[in-house]
Amino acid sequence: MLGSPVAHSLSPVLHGAAYAALGLEGWRYDAVECGEAELPGFVDRLGPDWVGLSLTMPLKRVALEVADEVSPVAAAIGAANTLVFSGDRPRRHRRAENTDVLGLVAALREAGLDRVGRAVVLGAGGTAQAALAALRELGEPEPTVLVRDPARTADLRAAADRLGVRPAIRGGLPDVPLPEADLVLSTLPGGVADPLRTQRWGAGTVVLDVVYAPWPTPFAAAGLAAGCRVVSGLAVLLHQAVAQVELMTGRPGPVDVMRADLDAAVRARTS
């Protein structure tokens, strides 16, 4: 797992649980601090025993630049959270993938949301771009996207064009009231959505916050207090990791084992 910051990441727990369950002795998965400028050199130095990398912010867009091949989904979104390596040294083939869409869709379906009517997305980064793709799959091609500065949404708008969706992008976040929606999906960094906890929530709204540490976030807690169905970023993290495990090992990720170890790690952190 590369990114900055990554010390809080629970991805090593998920991948470690999968490797143990699959009997992959000697496989390791670590969290490493890495910024955008360091990514090309880091990838160039990797040895032949490396099979892949997970990527979080701020690397999801620059990951496309170090790839030899980009999956159609990652290309449409304009962001990747996975690099998979194949072939022999000295120049291994690098394929960029995006499992965030799978993670979002699986987490929402697990919560009972198979189709979405009205949706609101908070944020404009790489995860918001993946959210547009996930919502398209769930039947919502015209979500409202609330951002802090509409002038800084060029990448989001380009992704929307490639995906064939038509978001209504509005500024003023977090000071604007949230419109009525069946789903409110926050892709904002930790703490940025906190001012929205004073919003009035409809009990029928599903709330998903991709931030999972600490849980519940003030944003998610407000939804819980209003009687909303709340989906944790932990569910998204689990399901995108399951897809990554299959990409990197060629074997299905053991969902139940990974979920159990994730839950245990969360309990240990909060006890």
N, C-alpha and C positions, 0 to 999 in steps of 0.2 A: 504494500500500500504506500503510494507516494502522494505527497501533498503538503500543505502547510496551513494550519497546524494539523498534526495527525496523532499526537500523543493520546488523545481521548478515544481513538478509533477502536471499535469492537470487531472490525473485520478480521484481525488475526484470530480471534476466538472462533469465528464462523468457519474460516478456511482450515484452521487447525483441527476443529471437530470433524470436518469433512474428510480430511486426509487420514485421520485416525480410523474413522468408520470405513473408509475405502481400503484400508490396509496399505497405504502408500508410505512405507517407512522411509525416513530420510528426507521427506518433503518438509519444507519450512515456508512460513509466510510471516513477514515482519512489517512493521510500520516505520517508514523512513521519511524524515523531513526533506522536502525538495521543492524548490521554487521553479518558476517558468524558465529562468535562464539556465538552471542546472539540468533540466530534463534531457536535452540532447546528449550532453556528455555522459550522463548517468546511463542512458540506454546504450550508447556506444561502448561502454566499458563492461557490459554484462557478458558473462561467460556462457558456454554452451549448455550449462545445466539449468539455466533460467527458462521457464515455460511461459511466464506472463507477469503482468503488472496490473494492479488496480490503481486507479487514478481518481483523486478527489480534487477539490478546489485548491489552487487556482489553475490546475493542469488540464482540465477537460477540453478546452479548445486547442491549446498548443499541442496536445497529444496527436491531433490530426497531422501536424506538421512533421512529426518524426516517424510517421507510419509509411510503409510502402504500399499498403492497401487499406482502404476504408470501407467498412460494410455499408450497404445502402442506408440502413437505419441511422448509423452514426453520421453519414454524409448529409442526410436530410436534416437531422437535428443540428448539425454543426458542432458536435461535442462528442467525446468518447470518454468512457470511464474504465476502459480495459484495453490493454495491449497484449496480444498473444503472439508468441514467437515460434517459428518453425524453421526447419532447414539447418544447415551446418555453418559453423564459423568459416571464414572471418566475417561474413555479412549475413546475419540471420534475417529471415523475412519477418516483418512486423505488420500485423493486422490490427487495426483499430476497430473496436466494437463498442456498443452502448447497451448495457443491460439495465440502465435506469428505467427505461420504458417498461420492460418486463416486470421490474420490481414494483413500480407504481400500479400497473394494471393488476398484478397478482394481489397486492395488498388491499386494493379497493374491492376486488371481487371476493376476497376472503372475508371482508367486512359486509358482504351482501350487496354491494353496489355493482350490478352488472351493466347498467346503462346510466348515463348522466344526462340530465336535462339542462339546467342552468349551472354553470361552473364559474368560479372566480379563482384566478391564479394570482398569487402574490409573489412578485419578483421577476427579474428579467435575465437571470444567469443561465448557465448550461442546464441546470436542473429544471428551470422553467421551460426551456426549449424541449426537454424530454417530456415535461408535463403536457405540452401541446400535442405531442405524438400520442401519449397515453389517452388523453381525452378524445382525440379523434377515433381511437380504437373503441372507446366506450360510447361513441355516438354523439359527442359534443364538439362540432367543428368551429363554434363561434363563442369561445369563452371570453369573459371580461378579464383583462390582465391589469392589475394595479401595480404601479412602479413609483419609485421616488422621482425619477427624472426621465420623461419620455424621450428627451433628446439623446439618451444613452441606450436606446433599444434597437440599434441597427441590426445587431446579430439576431435578436429575437424576431424582428420583422422578416429578416432573410430566411430564418428557419421556418416561419409560418408560411412564407411563399412556397418554399420547397415542399412542405408538408401538405399544402393545399388547404390550409385552415385560415380563418378570418377573425383573429382576435380583436376585440375592442380594447385598445391600450389607453389607459388613463393614468395621469400623474397624481401627485399629492400624497402618496403613501408616506407615513402611516396616519396622516391626519384626516383622510377622507373616510366617510362612512362606507361600510361594506354593503354592496347591493344584495338584495335577496338572492339566495342561491340554494341549489340542492347539494352542492359541494363547494367548500372553500379549501383550497390547496396552497399551503404556504411553502415556498422554496427559499424563504429568506434566511440569512445567517442567524445564529443564536442571538437572542435579545432584540433583534430588529422588529419582530412582530409583537413584542410585549405591550406596546401602547394600545394595541387592538383588543386587549382583554376587556376593555370597557364597552365593547360593541354589544348591541342586542342581538342575540342569537335566536334563530328559530329552532325549535326542538327537532324538526325534521331534517335539519342540515347535517351533512357529514363533513367533519373537519379532519384534514390530514396535515400534520406538521412534519416536515422531513427532518427537523432537528429532534434528536432523541436523547441528548444528555445536557442537563439533567431532565428526567421525565417525571411527571408531565411538565412541559413548558408552561409559562403563564398563559400563553395563547391557547394551548390545548386544554389547560385547566378551566378556562372560561367556557370553552365548549362543553366540557364535562358537566360543569355546574348548571348549564342551560339545558341539559338533557340530550345533547347531541351525541350521535355516534362519532367517536373520535378514533382515528387511525394513527398509530404511532409511526414515526420514522423508523423504528426498529423493525416493523413489518416490511417496509420498503428495503431496508438494509439486508434483511434476511433473504428476500426473494431475488434481489439483484445479485447477491453473493452465490445463491444456488445456481444461477445462470452462469456466473463467472467460473465456478468450479467445473461445470460441464465443459466450458470452452477450454479451460486449461488442462483438464485431465482426460477429457473424452468420455467421462462417465457421469451419469446423472448425480446431481448433488443430493445427499441424504437429508431431506428437509427436516424430518422429525428430530434427528440427532443434532443438527445445526441449531434448530429452534431451542431445544432443551439446554444446550450449552450457552446459547445467547441469554436465555432467561436466567440461568444460574449466574452468569457474569454480571448481569444487571442487578440482581439481588445482592451480590457481593459488594458491588460499588455503592449501593444505597443503604446497606446495613450499618 
